[in-house]
């Protein structure tokens, strides 16, 4: 009987963040990486890019396992389902705005989700369930069940929407026009139960995300602001400022696993780490992943985040810079 390997984790701290540098770098894209997602319970990661490809990686070995091309439809946003080799992705061809459920194992479409009439700019799956939510430039947010082709609900918005489920799937947030609207998943048709302001920033919403414990949420906007809020009270805790992004770009940001740090992109292609409690910048990196505003995702339960622009970079601690780092078993 093989003993289960004890997991050794590094305590995240400002010093650890400041030591982080790209480890493995993949330079074989030659185009913009548009989306990154990690599977929550496996070591798999998936990317989407403007060369119309979806690539599956094993993070444990930092290796690309498979590349699947979607030349007919293009690919923009991609998310894992609960199954480690099944994804939902949005199109990028300008004439078909459907979402697709794809098996990466045998490259087969399992279902098509038709309902949007313009590009999908937000996609979020309910953790551990079958539901997902999509927001489009057609000014609608649609609620879906992976098992059914037709949408299960429709919400109209006044602007470009950013939408996300919390980690438990009990609530979802829709951001647009300087406000975040909070909905109960079971009673969304009654309208939002809370509406939070982000301090007068009326520029277009880019992404909205919850921390893993659901206590915090962040919203990025086109004018280069990253707002962090208490997701229960709506209190604005911090606002970070970076270079604004172009209309065709997205300002991305991600919480660290325990919610103490936020890592964001910028309109100038740089990457920044911020302390949630202090509200201050902890570190910045220039040129990771290429020159465009990067997409960024923190690996679940790991001291590593991944950035993608024209290159894909796995950013990890450089322990040689940390002679006194502490290991927690």
N, C-alpha and C positions, 0 to 999 in steps of 0.2 A: 504494500500500500504506500503510495507516494504521499508524503506529508504536504499539506497545503502551505504554499509559500506565504510567509508573513509579509504583509504589505508595509513598506517603509515610506513614510511621506514626509515631505519637508514642510515645516511651518512657514506659511506665507508671511513675509514681513517686508518693510520698505527696503531693507538691505538685500533681501532675496530678489525683489523686483528689479532693483538697480543692477543686479548682477546678470540679469537675463539677456541672452544674445541668441541669434539664430543658430540652431544646431544643424538639422537637415534642411536643405534648400533644394526645391525642384524648379529648374529653370527651363523646362521643356514645354511651356504653355504658349509663348509668343503671342499672347492676347490677354484680355482682361479676365480675371477670375471674378465671377459675379456672386458666388454663394458658397458657404462652407457649413457643414453640419456634422456633429458627432452623434453616433448612436449611444444611448444612455447606458446600456448594460453590456456592450461588447467593446472591442478595441477598434471598431471601424469608424472611418471618417469619409465623407463624400464631398466632392467639389463640383461646381458647375462653372462653365467658362464660355467665352464668346466664340470659341471655335466649335461650338455646338456639341461639346463633349461633357459627359458625366464620368468622373473618375473615382474609383473606390480605393481607399488606402487602409492599411493596417498600421495603426499608430504605434503599436508595440514594436514593430520592426522598421517603422518609417519607410514603408515600401508601398508602391502602387500595385494593387492586385489586378485591376481591370479598368479598361477604358471602353465606354459605350458611347457611340455617336448618335446624335439626334438631329441629323442634317435636315430632315423634312420640317421639323417643328422648331428647331433651336431650343435652347435651354437657358433659363435666367435664374430662378430661385429653386432650391432643392432642399427637401427635408426628409429625414428618415421617418418611417413608421415605427411601430414597436418591433417589427421584424428587422433584423440586421442587414438583410439584402433586398429590402423593398423600400422604395422612395416615392414621394410625390414631387412633381416638378412643374414649373410654369414654362410657357413657351416664350420665344423671343423672335418670331418670324414676322410679326406685324399683321398677319391675316387670320391667325387662329389663336384665341386667347384662352383655350381650354387648359385645364390641369390634367395631369396624367399620373396614374398609379403604375409604376414600373417595377418589375422583378429584375434586379441586377444579376441574379443567379443564371437566368436563361434568356435575358433581354426580351421579355415579353410584356406587353401592355395588359394589365389586369382590368383596368377601368379608365374611362374618360369622364371628366367632370366639366360639363359645359354650362355656362351661365354668364360669364363676364364678356364684355364687349370692348375692352381695351386692356392694355398691359397690366398684368398682376404685379403689384409693387410690395405686397406684404403677404407672408405665408407662415402660419403657425399651427403646429399639431398639438392636440391635447395629450399630455403625458399619460401613457398607459392605456389610453382609450382609442376609440375609432373615429373620433371627431376631429375636424380641423377647420381653420378659418382662413379666408383669403380676402385681401383688399385690393382694389383695382383703381386705375385712373378713370374708369367709368363712374366713379363716385358711388360705388356700392361695396359693402362688405357682405360676403356670403358665408353661411355656415353649412358644413358638409358632414356627411357620414361616409367613411371610406367604402362601406358596403353598398351604397346607393349612388346612382349616377346623378340624380337630380339634387339640387341644393335643398337643405332643410330649413333655411331661414335667410332673409334678406334685410339688410339695414342700409338705408341711404345716408350719405354723408355730404358735407359741403366742402370738398377739397380732397387732396391726396391723403388717403388713410394709411395709418400704421396700426397694425392689430397684433395682439399676442394673448395667449392663454397664460395664466399663472401655472406654476409647476404641478399643482394638484388638479388643475382643470375645473375648478369650482367657479372661477370668474374669468372674464376676458376684458381686455382694455382696447379701446379704439381711440387713437389720437388724430386730431386735425384741428387747424384753426386756432392754435394756442391753448387747447384744452385736451384733457384725457378723460374719456367717459368710461366708467366702470359698469360692467354688466354681469348679472348673475346668469351663469350658463343655463340654468333650468328655467329662468323667467326673463330671458332677454327681450321678448316681445313687449314687455311692460316698459321698456326704455331703461336708461342708465339709473342705477341706484346712487351713484356719486358722480360729480363732475369736478375735476381738479384743474386749477389754473397753473400754468407754468410761467407766471410772472411777466406777462405781457409780450412774450416772444410769439409773434403771429406768423412767422415764416413756416414754410411747408414742413410737415412732420416727415421724418425719414424712417426711423425705427423706434419701436417701443418694446421694452423687455423687462421681465421680472427677474429678481434674484432667485436663487435656488430655493430659499426658505419662504419666498413670497412676501417678505416684509418690505422690500424695496422695489422700485421700478425706475427705469431710465427712459428718457425720450431724447432723441437727437433731432436737430432741425437743420434745414438747408443753410441757414445763416451762420452755422458753425458752433451751435450751442449744444451741450450735453447736460440735461437737467436730471437730477436724482431726487426722487420723492419717496416719502413714507407712503406705502401703498394702502395703508389702512386709513390714515388721517388726511392724506393728500398734502402734507406739509412739504414745501420745497426745501430740501436739505442742502443742496449744493448746485451750482451751475458752473460748468467749465466751458472755456471758450477756446476754439481753434479756428483755423482758416476756413472760411465758407467753402461749400462745395458747389460745383457747377450743376445746372438743372438736371443733366442726364446722369449725374453721379449720386451716390448715397453716402452719408456720413454714418459709419457703423460704430458700434460700441458693444462691450460685453462685460458682465460682472465676473469677478473671480469666484471660485466655487462657494466660498463662505460669505461673499458679498462685501468684503472689506475694501476691495479695489475695483476700479473701472478702468478698462483699457479701451482707448478710442482711436479712430483714424483722424485725418485732417484733410482739408482741401489741398494742402501742399504735398500730400503723400506721406507725411510723417505719422508716427504712432506715439501715443502718450498714455502714461499710467497715472491715475489719480487716486488719492486716498479719500474714501467716502466720509470718514469721520473728520479728518482735517480739512477737507475741501481743497487741498493743495496738490500741485503736480509732484509726483514722486520721481518720474523719470520720463525721458523721451528718446525715441530712436528715429534716425533719419534713413530713408532709403530701404527699409525692410520691405521686401516683396515687390519693389518696383516704384514707379513714380506717381501712379494714380491713387486717389483715396482708397485705402485697403478695406476689404471685408475682414472681420476679426471674430474669432470664436475661441473661448477658453475651453480647454479639454475638461470633461467632467472629473472631479476629484483628483486633479493632477496639477502640479506646478508647471503648466505649459499652456501657452496659447498659440494659435496658428493665425497667420495673416496671409492674405492673398491679394495681389494686384496683377502684375504681369509675371510674378514669381510666387511660389508657395513656400512659406517659411515656418518651420517649427521652432518657436522661441522658448528656450529652456534656461534654467539657472546655470551659470558658470561657477561651479563650486570652487575653482581655484581662486576666485575673488572673495571667497567666504571662509577664511581660516577658522572662524569660530562658529560655523553654522551648527544648529541643533537639529538632531534627528529624533522624530517621535515615532515610536512603534505602536 
